[in-house]
Amino acid sequence: MPDDLYRRYQDAHAAHRQHARTCAACTDTSRCPTGQRLYESFTRLQDTYLNRPRQ
């Protein structure tokens, strides 16, 4: 069973992907304020997950 951090990281990625699919203002290199917030949340959680000490 995935841990809570992994689940939050995957949920953030899904939210970012869903927004990007429906937002006309977001591209791979430019994002609307909501898209930027979702992208930053995803990348922050991803970095935290990938850089945490392994048990």
All heavy atoms as atom14 arrays in JSON, in Angstrom:
{
  "sequence": "MPDDLYRRYQDAHAAHRQHARTCAACTDTSRCPTGQRLYESFTRLQDTYLNRPRQ",
  "atom14_mask": [
    [1, 1, 1, 1, 1, 1, 1, 1, 0, 0, 0, 0, 0, 0],
    [1, 1, 1, 1, 1, 1, 1, 0, 0, 0, 0, 0, 0, 0],
    [1, 1, 1, 1, 1, 1, 1, 1, 0, 0, 0, 0, 0, 0],
    [1, 1, 1, 1, 1, 1, 1, 1, 0, 0, 0, 0, 0, 0],
    [1, 1, 1, 1, 1, 1, 1, 1, 0, 0, 0, 0, 0, 0],
    [1, 1, 1, 1, 1, 1, 1, 1, 1, 1, 1, 1, 0, 0],
    [1, 1, 1, 1, 1, 1, 1, 1, 1, 1, 1, 0, 0, 0],
    [1, 1, 1, 1, 1, 1, 1, 1, 1, 1, 1, 0, 0, 0],
    [1, 1, 1, 1, 1, 1, 1, 1, 1, 1, 1, 1, 0, 0],
    [1, 1, 1, 1, 1, 1, 1, 1, 1, 0, 0, 0, 0, 0],
    [1, 1, 1, 1, 1, 1, 1, 1, 0, 0, 0, 0, 0, 0],
    [1, 1, 1, 1, 1, 0, 0, 0, 0, 0, 0, 0, 0, 0],
    [1, 1, 1, 1, 1, 1, 1, 1, 1, 1, 0, 0, 0, 0],
    [1, 1, 1, 1, 1, 0, 0, 0, 0, 0, 0, 0, 0, 0],
    [1, 1, 1, 1, 1, 0, 0, 0, 0, 0, 0, 0, 0, 0],
    [1, 1, 1, 1, 1, 1, 1, 1, 1, 1, 0, 0, 0, 0],
    [1, 1, 1, 1, 1, 1, 1, 1, 1, 1, 1, 0, 0, 0],
    [1, 1, 1, 1, 1, 1, 1, 1, 1, 0, 0, 0, 0, 0],
    [1, 1, 1, 1, 1, 1, 1, 1, 1, 1, 0, 0, 0, 0],
    [1, 1, 1, 1, 1, 0, 0, 0, 0, 0, 0, 0, 0, 0],
    [1, 1, 1, 1, 1, 1, 1, 1, 1, 1, 1, 0, 0, 0],
    [1, 1, 1, 1, 1, 1, 1, 0, 0, 0, 0, 0, 0, 0],
    [1, 1, 1, 1, 1, 1, 0, 0, 0, 0, 0, 0, 0, 0],
    [1, 1, 1, 1, 1, 0, 0, 0, 0, 0, 0, 0, 0, 0],
    [1, 1, 1, 1, 1, 0, 0, 0, 0, 0, 0, 0, 0, 0],
    [1, 1, 1, 1, 1, 1, 0, 0, 0, 0, 0, 0, 0, 0],
    [1, 1, 1, 1, 1, 1, 1, 0, 0, 0, 0, 0, 0, 0],
    [1, 1, 1, 1, 1, 1, 1, 1, 0, 0, 0, 0, 0, 0],
    [1, 1, 1, 1, 1, 1, 1, 0, 0, 0, 0, 0, 0, 0],
    [1, 1, 1, 1, 1, 1, 0, 0, 0, 0, 0, 0, 0, 0],
    [1, 1, 1, 1, 1, 1, 1, 1, 1, 1, 1, 0, 0, 0],
    [1, 1, 1, 1, 1, 1, 0, 0, 0, 0, 0, 0, 0, 0],
    [1, 1, 1, 1, 1, 1, 1, 0, 0, 0, 0, 0, 0, 0],
    [1, 1, 1, 1, 1, 1, 1, 0, 0, 0, 0, 0, 0, 0],
    [1, 1, 1, 1, 0, 0, 0, 0, 0, 0, 0, 0, 0, 0],
    [1, 1, 1, 1, 1, 1, 1, 1, 1, 0, 0, 0, 0, 0],
    [1, 1, 1, 1, 1, 1, 1, 1, 1, 1, 1, 0, 0, 0],
    [1, 1, 1, 1, 1, 1, 1, 1, 0, 0, 0, 0, 0, 0],
    [1, 1, 1, 1, 1, 1, 1, 1, 1, 1, 1, 1, 0, 0],
    [1, 1, 1, 1, 1, 1, 1, 1, 1, 0, 0, 0, 0, 0],
    [1, 1, 1, 1, 1, 1, 0, 0, 0, 0, 0, 0, 0, 0],
    [1, 1, 1, 1, 1, 1, 1, 1, 1, 1, 1, 0, 0, 0],
    [1, 1, 1, 1, 1, 1, 1, 0, 0, 0, 0, 0, 0, 0],
    [1, 1, 1, 1, 1, 1, 1, 1, 1, 1, 1, 0, 0, 0],
    [1, 1, 1, 1, 1, 1, 1, 1, 0, 0, 0, 0, 0, 0],
    [1, 1, 1, 1, 1, 1, 1, 1, 1, 0, 0, 0, 0, 0],
    [1, 1, 1, 1, 1, 1, 1, 1, 0, 0, 0, 0, 0, 0],
    [1, 1, 1, 1, 1, 1, 1, 0, 0, 0, 0, 0, 0, 0],
    [1, 1, 1, 1, 1, 1, 1, 1, 1, 1, 1, 1, 0, 0],
    [1, 1, 1, 1, 1, 1, 1, 1, 0, 0, 0, 0, 0, 0],
    [1, 1, 1, 1, 1, 1, 1, 1, 0, 0, 0, 0, 0, 0],
    [1, 1, 1, 1, 1, 1, 1, 1, 1, 1, 1, 0, 0, 0],
    [1, 1, 1, 1, 1, 1, 1, 0, 0, 0, 0, 0, 0, 0],
    [1, 1, 1, 1, 1, 1, 1, 1, 1, 1, 1, 0, 0, 0],
    [1, 1, 1, 1, 1, 1, 1, 1, 1, 0, 0, 0, 0, 0]
  ],
  "atom14_positions": [
    [[0.84, -1.18, 0.0], [0.0, 0.0, 0.0], [0.89, 1.25, 0.0], [1.8, 1.35, 0.81], [-0.88, -0.03, 1.25], [-1.76, 1.16, 1.39], [-3.09, 0.77, 2.52], [-2.89, 2.03, 3.71], [0.0, 0.0, 0.0], [0.0, 0.0, 0.0], [0.0, 0.0, 0.0], [0.0, 0.0, 0.0], [0.0, 0.0, 0.0], [0.0, 0.0, 0.0]],
    [[0.64, 2.19, -0.92], [1.48, 3.39, -0.99], [1.34, 4.24, 0.28], [0.29, 4.28, 0.9], [0.95, 4.14, -2.19], [-0.06, 3.3, -2.84], [-0.36, 2.16, -1.93], [0.0, 0.0, 0.0], [0.0, 0.0, 0.0], [0.0, 0.0, 0.0], [0.0, 0.0, 0.0], [0.0, 0.0, 0.0], [0.0, 0.0, 0.0], [0.0, 0.0, 0.0]],
    [[2.43, 4.9, 0.62], [2.37, 5.77, 1.79], [1.65, 7.08, 1.46], [1.35, 7.37, 0.31], [3.76, 6.0, 2.37], [4.68, 6.74, 1.41], [4.21, 7.62, 0.67], [5.89, 6.43, 1.42], [0.0, 0.0, 0.0], [0.0, 0.0, 0.0], [0.0, 0.0, 0.0], [0.0, 0.0, 0.0], [0.0, 0.0, 0.0], [0.0, 0.0, 0.0]],
    [[1.37, 7.86, 2.49], [0.59, 9.09, 2.34], [1.29, 10.1, 1.43], [0.63, 10.74, 0.6], [0.33, 9.69, 3.72], [-0.52, 10.95, 3.63], [-1.65, 10.85, 3.1], [-0.05, 12.01, 4.07], [0.0, 0.0, 0.0], [0.0, 0.0, 0.0], [0.0, 0.0, 0.0], [0.0, 0.0, 0.0], [0.0, 0.0, 0.0], [0.0, 0.0, 0.0]],
    [[2.6, 10.25, 1.55], [3.33, 11.2, 0.72], [3.23, 10.82, -0.75], [2.99, 11.67, -1.61], [4.78, 11.3, 1.16], [5.67, 12.26, 0.37], [5.11, 13.67, 0.38], [7.09, 12.23, 0.91], [0.0, 0.0, 0.0], [0.0, 0.0, 0.0], [0.0, 0.0, 0.0], [0.0, 0.0, 0.0], [0.0, 0.0, 0.0], [0.0, 0.0, 0.0]],
    [[3.39, 9.54, -1.04], [3.28, 9.08, -2.43], [1.87, 9.35, -2.97], [1.71, 9.83, -4.11], [3.59, 7.59, -2.51], [3.48, 7.04, -3.91], [4.49, 7.24, -4.84], [2.35, 6.34, -4.32], [4.39, 6.75, -6.14], [2.24, 5.84, -5.61], [3.26, 6.05, -6.51], [3.15, 5.58, -7.78], [0.0, 0.0, 0.0], [0.0, 0.0, 0.0]],
    [[0.86, 9.06, -2.19], [-0.52, 9.29, -2.62], [-0.76, 10.77, -2.9], [-1.35, 11.14, -3.91], [-1.51, 8.78, -1.57], [-2.97, 8.9, -2.01], [-3.94, 8.52, -0.91], [-3.69, 9.2, 0.35], [-3.98, 10.48, 0.59], [-4.52, 11.22, -0.34], [-3.73, 11.02, 1.76], [0.0, 0.0, 0.0], [0.0, 0.0, 0.0], [0.0, 0.0, 0.0]],
    [[-0.28, 11.64, -2.0], [-0.46, 13.09, -2.21], [0.28, 13.57, -3.45], [-0.24, 14.4, -4.21], [0.01, 13.87, -0.98], [-0.91, 13.67, 0.21], [-0.55, 14.56, 1.38], [0.75, 14.19, 1.9], [1.69, 15.07, 2.28], [1.46, 16.36, 2.22], [2.84, 14.64, 2.75], [0.0, 0.0, 0.0], [0.0, 0.0, 0.0], [0.0, 0.0, 0.0]],
    [[1.47, 13.02, -3.68], [2.26, 13.38, -4.87], [1.53, 12.94, -6.13], [1.41, 13.71, -7.1], [3.64, 12.77, -4.69], [4.4, 12.24, -5.87], [4.6, 13.0, -7.01], [4.99, 10.98, -5.83], [5.35, 12.51, -8.08], [5.73, 10.49, -6.87], [5.9, 11.25, -8.0], [6.64, 10.77, -9.04], [0.0, 0.0, 0.0], [0.0, 0.0, 0.0]],
    [[0.97, 11.75, -6.15], [0.22, 11.27, -7.31], [-1.08, 12.05, -7.51], [-1.47, 12.34, -8.64], [-0.06, 9.77, -7.18], [1.19, 8.92, -7.28], [1.91, 9.1, -8.6], [1.32, 8.97, -9.67], [3.2, 9.44, -8.53], [0.0, 0.0, 0.0], [0.0, 0.0, 0.0], [0.0, 0.0, 0.0], [0.0, 0.0, 0.0], [0.0, 0.0, 0.0]],
    [[-1.75, 12.38, -6.42], [-2.99, 13.18, -6.52], [-2.69, 14.58, -7.08], [-3.46, 15.11, -7.89], [-3.67, 13.31, -5.15], [-4.31, 12.02, -4.68], [-4.44, 11.07, -5.48], [-4.66, 11.96, -3.48], [0.0, 0.0, 0.0], [0.0, 0.0, 0.0], [0.0, 0.0, 0.0], [0.0, 0.0, 0.0], [0.0, 0.0, 0.0], [0.0, 0.0, 0.0]],
    [[-1.58, 15.16, -6.66], [-1.19, 16.48, -7.17], [-0.87, 16.39, -8.66], [-1.22, 17.29, -9.44], [0.01, 17.02, -6.39], [0.0, 0.0, 0.0], [0.0, 0.0, 0.0], [0.0, 0.0, 0.0], [0.0, 0.0, 0.0], [0.0, 0.0, 0.0], [0.0, 0.0, 0.0], [0.0, 0.0, 0.0], [0.0, 0.0, 0.0], [0.0, 0.0, 0.0]],
    [[-0.23, 15.32, -9.07], [0.08, 15.14, -10.5], [-1.21, 15.0, -11.31], [-1.35, 15.62, -12.37], [0.97, 13.9, -10.68], [1.45, 13.73, -12.08], [1.41, 12.54, -12.74], [1.98, 14.62, -12.96], [1.89, 12.7, -13.97], [2.24, 13.95, -14.11], [0.0, 0.0, 0.0], [0.0, 0.0, 0.0], [0.0, 0.0, 0.0], [0.0, 0.0, 0.0]],
    [[-2.15, 14.23, -10.81], [-3.43, 14.06, -11.5], [-4.19, 15.38, -11.59], [-4.77, 15.69, -12.64], [-4.28, 13.01, -10.77], [0.0, 0.0, 0.0], [0.0, 0.0, 0.0], [0.0, 0.0, 0.0], [0.0, 0.0, 0.0], [0.0, 0.0, 0.0], [0.0, 0.0, 0.0], [0.0, 0.0, 0.0], [0.0, 0.0, 0.0], [0.0, 0.0, 0.0]],
    [[-4.18, 16.17, -10.52], [-4.86, 17.47, -10.53], [-4.21, 18.4, -11.56], [-4.91, 19.1, -12.31], [-4.83, 18.1, -9.15], [0.0, 0.0, 0.0], [0.0, 0.0, 0.0], [0.0, 0.0, 0.0], [0.0, 0.0, 0.0], [0.0, 0.0, 0.0], [0.0, 0.0, 0.0], [0.0, 0.0, 0.0], [0.0, 0.0, 0.0], [0.0, 0.0, 0.0]],
    [[-2.9, 18.4, -11.62], [-2.19, 19.23, -12.59], [-2.51, 18.79, -14.01], [-2.81, 19.62, -14.89], [-0.68, 19.17, -12.34], [0.1, 19.84, -13.41], [0.75, 19.13, -14.39], [0.3, 21.15, -13.7], [1.33, 19.98, -15.23], [1.07, 21.2, -14.83], [0.0, 0.0, 0.0], [0.0, 0.0, 0.0], [0.0, 0.0, 0.0], [0.0, 0.0, 0.0]],
    [[-2.48, 17.5, -14.29], [-2.79, 16.98, -15.63], [-4.22, 17.32, -16.04], [-4.46, 17.73, -17.17], [-2.61, 15.46, -15.67], [-1.18, 15.01, -15.81], [-1.07, 13.53, -16.16], [-2.17, 12.74, -15.67], [-2.11, 11.87, -14.67], [-0.99, 11.68, -14.04], [-3.18, 11.19, -14.29], [0.0, 0.0, 0.0], [0.0, 0.0, 0.0], [0.0, 0.0, 0.0]],
    [[-5.15, 17.15, -15.11], [-6.56, 17.45, -15.41], [-6.74, 18.93, -15.76], [-7.41, 19.29, -16.72], [-7.45, 17.08, -14.23], [-8.91, 17.42, -14.42], [-9.54, 16.67, -15.59], [-9.17, 15.54, -15.89], [-10.48, 17.3, -16.25], [0.0, 0.0, 0.0], [0.0, 0.0, 0.0], [0.0, 0.0, 0.0], [0.0, 0.0, 0.0], [0.0, 0.0, 0.0]],
    [[-6.11, 19.8, -14.98], [-6.2, 21.23, -15.25], [-5.6, 21.55, -16.61], [-6.19, 22.29, -17.4], [-5.5, 22.03, -14.15], [-5.47, 23.49, -14.45], [-6.55, 24.33, -14.22], [-4.51, 24.26, -15.01], [-6.24, 25.55, -14.61], [-5.01, 25.53, -15.1], [0.0, 0.0, 0.0], [0.0, 0.0, 0.0], [0.0, 0.0, 0.0], [0.0, 0.0, 0.0]],
    [[-4.43, 21.0, -16.89], [-3.74, 21.29, -18.15], [-4.57, 20.85, -19.36], [-4.52, 21.49, -20.42], [-2.37, 20.63, -18.17], [0.0, 0.0, 0.0], [0.0, 0.0, 0.0], [0.0, 0.0, 0.0], [0.0, 0.0, 0.0], [0.0, 0.0, 0.0], [0.0, 0.0, 0.0], [0.0, 0.0, 0.0], [0.0, 0.0, 0.0], [0.0, 0.0, 0.0]],
    [[-5.31, 19.78, -19.21], [-6.15, 19.29, -20.32], [-7.31, 20.25, -20.62], [-7.77, 20.31, -21.76], [-6.72, 17.92, -19.99], [-5.81, 16.77, -20.29], [-6.55, 15.45, -20.28], [-6.93, 15.04, -18.95], [-6.22, 14.23, -18.18], [-5.07, 13.75, -18.6], [-6.64, 13.91, -16.98], [0.0, 0.0, 0.0], [0.0, 0.0, 0.0], [0.0, 0.0, 0.0]],
    [[-7.77, 20.97, -19.62], [-8.98, 21.79, -19.81], [-8.71, 23.28, -19.87], [-9.61, 24.05, -20.19], [-9.99, 21.52, -18.68], [-9.38, 21.84, -17.42], [-10.42, 20.06, -18.67], [0.0, 0.0, 0.0], [0.0, 0.0, 0.0], [0.0, 0.0, 0.0], [0.0, 0.0, 0.0], [0.0, 0.0, 0.0], [0.0, 0.0, 0.0], [0.0, 0.0, 0.0]],
    [[-7.51, 23.72, -19.56], [-7.19, 25.15, -19.53], [-6.56, 25.59, -20.85], [-5.49, 25.1, -21.23], [-6.26, 25.46, -18.36], [-5.84, 27.22, -18.23], [0.0, 0.0, 0.0], [0.0, 0.0, 0.0], [0.0, 0.0, 0.0], [0.0, 0.0, 0.0], [0.0, 0.0, 0.0], [0.0, 0.0, 0.0], [0.0, 0.0, 0.0], [0.0, 0.0, 0.0]],
    [[-7.19, 26.52, -21.51], [-6.68, 27.02, -22.78], [-5.44, 27.89, -22.61], [-4.65, 28.04, -23.55], [-7.77, 27.81, -23.51], [0.0, 0.0, 0.0], [0.0, 0.0, 0.0], [0.0, 0.0, 0.0], [0.0, 0.0, 0.0], [0.0, 0.0, 0.0], [0.0, 0.0, 0.0], [0.0, 0.0, 0.0], [0.0, 0.0, 0.0], [0.0, 0.0, 0.0]],
    [[-5.23, 28.44, -21.43], [-4.09, 29.33, -21.2], [-2.8, 28.58, -20.86], [-1.72, 29.13, -21.0], [-4.41, 30.3, -20.07], [0.0, 0.0, 0.0], [0.0, 0.0, 0.0], [0.0, 0.0, 0.0], [0.0, 0.0, 0.0], [0.0, 0.0, 0.0], [0.0, 0.0, 0.0], [0.0, 0.0, 0.0], [0.0, 0.0, 0.0], [0.0, 0.0, 0.0]],
    [[-2.9, 27.35, -20.41], [-1.72, 26.6, -19.99], [-1.07, 25.87, -21.16], [-1.74, 25.25, -21.97], [-2.09, 25.58, -18.91], [-2.46, 26.32, -17.31], [0.0, 0.0, 0.0], [0.0, 0.0, 0.0], [0.0, 0.0, 0.0], [0.0, 0.0, 0.0], [0.0, 0.0, 0.0], [0.0, 0.0, 0.0], [0.0, 0.0, 0.0], [0.0, 0.0, 0.0]],
    [[0.26, 25.97, -21.22], [1.07, 25.22, -22.18], [2.19, 24.55, -21.41], [2.28, 24.68, -20.18], [1.67, 26.15, -23.26], [2.63, 27.01, -22.63], [0.6, 26.99, -23.94], [0.0, 0.0, 0.0], [0.0, 0.0, 0.0], [0.0, 0.0, 0.0], [0.0, 0.0, 0.0], [0.0, 0.0, 0.0], [0.0, 0.0, 0.0], [0.0, 0.0, 0.0]],
    [[3.1, 23.87, -22.11], [4.23, 23.23, -21.44], [5.19, 24.25, -20.83], [5.91, 23.94, -19.89], [5.01, 22.34, -22.41], [4.26, 21.07, -22.75], [3.32, 20.71, -22.01], [4.62, 20.43, -23.76], [0.0, 0.0, 0.0], [0.0, 0.0, 0.0], [0.0, 0.0, 0.0], [0.0, 0.0, 0.0], [0.0, 0.0, 0.0], [0.0, 0.0, 0.0]],
    [[5.22, 25.45, -21.37], [6.17, 26.45, -20.9], [5.53, 27.65, -20.21], [6.24, 28.49, -19.65], [7.02, 26.97, -22.08], [6.14, 27.52, -23.07], [7.84, 25.85, -22.69], [0.0, 0.0, 0.0], [0.0, 0.0, 0.0], [0.0, 0.0, 0.0], [0.0, 0.0, 0.0], [0.0, 0.0, 0.0], [0.0, 0.0, 0.0], [0.0, 0.0, 0.0]],
    [[4.22, 27.76, -20.25], [3.52, 28.89, -19.64], [2.25, 28.38, -18.98], [1.54, 27.55, -19.55], [3.19, 29.91, -20.72], [2.45, 30.97, -20.17], [0.0, 0.0, 0.0], [0.0, 0.0, 0.0], [0.0, 0.0, 0.0], [0.0, 0.0, 0.0], [0.0, 0.0, 0.0], [0.0, 0.0, 0.0], [0.0, 0.0, 0.0], [0.0, 0.0, 0.0]],
    [[1.96, 28.89, -17.78], [0.78, 28.43, -17.05], [0.01, 29.61, -16.49], [0.58, 30.62, -16.13], [1.21, 27.52, -15.89], [1.83, 26.22, -16.37], [2.43, 25.42, -15.23], [3.18, 24.31, -15.76], [4.45, 24.37, -16.1], [5.13, 25.47, -15.93], [5.05, 23.31, -16.59], [0.0, 0.0, 0.0], [0.0, 0.0, 0.0], [0.0, 0.0, 0.0]],
    [[-1.3, 29.43, -16.4], [-2.14, 30.41, -15.73], [-1.84, 30.34, -14.23], [-1.17, 29.41, -13.78], [-3.62, 30.13, -16.02], [-4.3, 28.7, -15.16], [0.0, 0.0, 0.0], [0.0, 0.0, 0.0], [0.0, 0.0, 0.0], [0.0, 0.0, 0.0], [0.0, 0.0, 0.0], [0.0, 0.0, 0.0], [0.0, 0.0, 0.0], [0.0, 0.0, 0.0]],
    [[-2.31, 31.28, -13.42], [-2.02, 31.23, -11.98], [-2.45, 29.92, -11.3], [-1.71, 29.37, -10.49], [-2.78, 32.43, -11.42], [-2.83, 33.4, -12.56], [-2.99, 32.53, -13.79], [0.0, 0.0, 0.0], [0.0, 0.0, 0.0], [0.0, 0.0, 0.0], [0.0, 0.0, 0.0], [0.0, 0.0, 0.0], [0.0, 0.0, 0.0], [0.0, 0.0, 0.0]],
    [[-3.61, 29.41, -11.65], [-4.05, 28.15, -11.05], [-3.17, 27.0, -11.52], [-2.76, 26.15, -10.71], [-5.52, 27.87, -11.42], [-6.32, 28.93, -10.9], [-5.99, 26.54, -10.85], [0.0, 0.0, 0.0], [0.0, 0.0, 0.0], [0.0, 0.0, 0.0], [0.0, 0.0, 0.0], [0.0, 0.0, 0.0], [0.0, 0.0, 0.0], [0.0, 0.0, 0.0]],
    [[-2.86, 26.96, -12.8], [-1.98, 25.92, -13.34], [-0.59, 25.98, -12.71], [0.0, 24.95, -12.42], [0.0, 0.0, 0.0], [0.0, 0.0, 0.0], [0.0, 0.0, 0.0], [0.0, 0.0, 0.0], [0.0, 0.0, 0.0], [0.0, 0.0, 0.0], [0.0, 0.0, 0.0], [0.0, 0.0, 0.0], [0.0, 0.0, 0.0], [0.0, 0.0, 0.0]],
    [[-0.09, 27.18, -12.48], [1.23, 27.33, -11.86], [1.2, 26.82, -10.42], [2.11, 26.12, -9.98], [1.68, 28.79, -11.89], [3.08, 29.02, -11.35], [4.14, 28.32, -12.18], [4.01, 28.15, -13.39], [5.21, 27.91, -11.53], [0.0, 0.0, 0.0], [0.0, 0.0, 0.0], [0.0, 0.0, 0.0], [0.0, 0.0, 0.0], [0.0, 0.0, 0.0]],
    [[0.13, 27.14, -9.7], [0.01, 26.67, -8.32], [-0.04, 25.14, -8.27], [0.64, 24.52, -7.46], [-1.24, 27.26, -7.67], [-1.44, 26.83, -6.22], [-2.74, 27.37, -5.65], [-3.92, 27.02, -6.41], [-4.52, 25.82, -6.37], [-4.05, 24.87, -5.61], [-5.59, 25.59, -7.09], [0.0, 0.0, 0.0], [0.0, 0.0, 0.0], [0.0, 0.0, 0.0]],
    [[-0.83, 24.54, -9.16], [-0.93, 23.08, -9.19], [0.4, 22.44, -9.58], [0.81, 21.42, -9.01], [-2.03, 22.65, -10.18], [-3.45, 22.96, -9.74], [-4.41, 22.77, -10.9], [-3.85, 22.12, -8.54], [0.0, 0.0, 0.0], [0.0, 0.0, 0.0], [0.0, 0.0, 0.0], [0.0, 0.0, 0.0], [0.0, 0.0, 0.0], [0.0, 0.0, 0.0]],
    [[1.09, 23.03, -10.55], [2.39, 22.5, -10.98], [3.42, 22.59, -9.86], [4.16, 21.64, -9.6], [2.87, 23.27, -12.22], [4.2, 22.76, -12.74], [4.27, 21.57, -13.45], [5.37, 23.48, -12.51], [5.48, 21.1, -13.92], [6.58, 23.01, -12.98], [6.63, 21.82, -13.69], [7.84, 21.36, -14.15], [0.0, 0.0, 0.0], [0.0, 0.0, 0.0]],
    [[3.45, 23.72, -9.16], [4.4, 23.87, -8.06], [4.1, 22.9, -6.92], [5.02, 22.36, -6.31], [4.4, 25.31, -7.55], [5.07, 26.27, -8.52], [4.93, 27.72, -8.12], [4.3, 28.01, -7.07], [5.45, 28.56, -8.86], [0.0, 0.0, 0.0], [0.0, 0.0, 0.0], [0.0, 0.0, 0.0], [0.0, 0.0, 0.0], [0.0, 0.0, 0.0]],
    [[2.84, 22.69, -6.64], [2.46, 21.72, -5.61], [2.93, 20.32, -6.0], [3.52, 19.6, -5.19], [0.94, 21.74, -5.41], [0.55, 20.75, -4.5], [0.0, 0.0, 0.0], [0.0, 0.0, 0.0], [0.0, 0.0, 0.0], [0.0, 0.0, 0.0], [0.0, 0.0, 0.0], [0.0, 0.0, 0.0], [0.0, 0.0, 0.0], [0.0, 0.0, 0.0]],
    [[2.68, 19.94, -7.25], [3.12, 18.64, -7.74], [4.64, 18.49, -7.65], [5.14, 17.5, -7.12], [2.63, 18.43, -9.18], [3.42, 17.41, -9.94], [3.49, 16.08, -9.52], [4.13, 17.77, -11.07], [4.23, 15.15, -10.21], [4.87, 16.84, -11.77], [4.92, 15.53, -11.34], [0.0, 0.0, 0.0], [0.0, 0.0, 0.0], [0.0, 0.0, 0.0]],
    [[5.38, 19.48, -8.16], [6.84, 19.34, -8.17], [7.42, 19.35, -6.77], [8.38, 18.63, -6.49], [7.51, 20.43, -9.03], [7.15, 21.73, -8.55], [7.11, 20.29, -10.49], [0.0, 0.0, 0.0], [0.0, 0.0, 0.0], [0.0, 0.0, 0.0], [0.0, 0.0, 0.0], [0.0, 0.0, 0.0], [0.0, 0.0, 0.0], [0.0, 0.0, 0.0]],
    [[6.84, 20.13, -5.87], [7.33, 20.16, -4.48], [7.12, 18.8, -3.82], [8.03, 18.26, -3.18], [6.62, 21.27, -3.71], [7.14, 21.47, -2.3], [6.47, 22.64, -1.59], [5.03, 22.58, -1.64], [4.24, 23.38, -2.38], [4.77, 24.31, -3.13], [2.93, 23.25, -2.35], [0.0, 0.0, 0.0], [0.0, 0.0, 0.0], [0.0, 0.0, 0.0]],
    [[5.92, 18.22, -3.99], [5.65, 16.9, -3.41], [6.51, 15.82, -4.07], [7.01, 14.91, -3.39], [4.17, 16.55, -3.54], [3.26, 17.29, -2.59], [1.8, 17.17, -3.05], [3.42, 16.77, -1.18], [0.0, 0.0, 0.0], [0.0, 0.0, 0.0], [0.0, 0.0, 0.0], [0.0, 0.0, 0.0], [0.0, 0.0, 0.0], [0.0, 0.0, 0.0]],
    [[6.71, 15.91, -5.37], [7.55, 14.94, -6.06], [8.98, 15.01, -5.56], [9.59, 13.98, -5.26], [7.52, 15.19, -7.57], [8.35, 14.19, -8.35], [8.37, 14.52, -9.83], [8.55, 15.68, -10.21], [8.18, 13.51, -10.66], [0.0, 0.0, 0.0], [0.0, 0.0, 0.0], [0.0, 0.0, 0.0], [0.0, 0.0, 0.0], [0.0, 0.0, 0.0]],
    [[9.53, 16.21, -5.44], [10.89, 16.36, -4.94], [11.01, 15.82, -3.52], [11.99, 15.13, -3.2], [11.32, 17.83, -4.96], [11.57, 18.35, -6.36], [11.67, 17.52, -7.3], [11.66, 19.58, -6.52], [0.0, 0.0, 0.0], [0.0, 0.0, 0.0], [0.0, 0.0, 0.0], [0.0, 0.0, 0.0], [0.0, 0.0, 0.0], [0.0, 0.0, 0.0]],
    [[10.03, 16.12, -2.69], [10.06, 15.63, -1.31], [10.03, 14.11, -1.29], [10.79, 13.48, -0.56], [8.87, 16.2, -0.5], [8.95, 17.63, -0.53], [8.88, 15.7, 0.92], [0.0, 0.0, 0.0], [0.0, 0.0, 0.0], [0.0, 0.0, 0.0], [0.0, 0.0, 0.0], [0.0, 0.0, 0.0], [0.0, 0.0, 0.0], [0.0, 0.0, 0.0]],
    [[9.16, 13.53, -2.1], [9.05, 12.07, -2.14], [10.34, 11.44, -2.65], [10.86, 10.47, -2.05], [7.88, 11.65, -3.04], [7.77, 10.14, -3.16], [7.24, 9.38, -2.12], [8.21, 9.49, -4.29], [7.16, 8.0, -2.23], [8.14, 8.11, -4.41], [7.6, 7.38, -3.36], [7.54, 6.01, -3.46], [0.0, 0.0, 0.0], [0.0, 0.0, 0.0]],
    [[10.9, 11.95, -3.74], [12.08, 11.34, -4.33], [13.35, 11.56, -3.51], [14.29, 10.77, -3.61], [12.28, 11.89, -5.75], [11.19, 11.5, -6.74], [11.43, 12.18, -8.09], [11.11, 9.98, -6.91], [0.0, 0.0, 0.0], [0.0, 0.0, 0.0], [0.0, 0.0, 0.0], [0.0, 0.0, 0.0], [0.0, 0.0, 0.0], [0.0, 0.0, 0.0]],
    [[13.39, 12.61, -2.7], [14.6, 12.91, -1.92], [14.53, 12.51, -0.47], [15.47, 12.76, 0.27], [14.9, 14.41, -2.02], [15.31, 14.8, -3.41], [16.11, 14.13, -4.03], [14.74, 15.88, -3.92], [0.0, 0.0, 0.0], [0.0, 0.0, 0.0], [0.0, 0.0, 0.0], [0.0, 0.0, 0.0], [0.0, 0.0, 0.0], [0.0, 0.0, 0.0]],
    [[13.45, 11.87, -0.06], [13.33, 11.47, 1.34], [14.23, 10.27, 1.61], [14.53, 9.48, 0.7], [11.89, 11.14, 1.69], [11.44, 9.86, 1.04], [10.01, 9.59, 1.31], [9.69, 8.34, 0.63], [8.68, 7.59, 0.91], [7.84, 7.96, 1.83], [8.47, 6.48, 0.25], [0.0, 0.0, 0.0], [0.0, 0.0, 0.0], [0.0, 0.0, 0.0]],
    [[14.66, 10.13, 2.84], [15.47, 8.95, 3.19], [14.64, 7.68, 3.04], [13.48, 7.63, 3.43], [15.85, 9.17, 4.64], [15.49, 10.58, 4.96], [14.48, 11.02, 3.95], [0.0, 0.0, 0.0], [0.0, 0.0, 0.0], [0.0, 0.0, 0.0], [0.0, 0.0, 0.0], [0.0, 0.0, 0.0], [0.0, 0.0, 0.0], [0.0, 0.0, 0.0]],
    [[15.24, 6.67, 2.47], [14.55, 5.38, 2.31], [14.7, 4.57, 3.58], [15.74, 4.58, 4.22], [15.13, 4.59, 1.13], [15.04, 5.32, -0.17], [13.62, 5.48, -0.6], [13.59, 6.27, -1.84], [12.52, 6.82, -2.3], [11.39, 6.72, -1.66], [12.53, 7.5, -3.39], [0.0, 0.0, 0.0], [0.0, 0.0, 0.0], [0.0, 0.0, 0.0]],
    [[13.65, 3.86, 3.92], [13.68, 3.06, 5.15], [14.03, 1.63, 4.82], [13.73, 1.09, 3.84], [12.35, 3.1, 5.85], [12.03, 4.5, 6.31], [10.63, 4.59, 6.92], [9.83, 3.7, 6.82], [10.37, 5.72, 7.56], [0.0, 0.0, 0.0], [0.0, 0.0, 0.0], [0.0, 0.0, 0.0], [0.0, 0.0, 0.0], [0.0, 0.0, 0.0]]
  ]
}
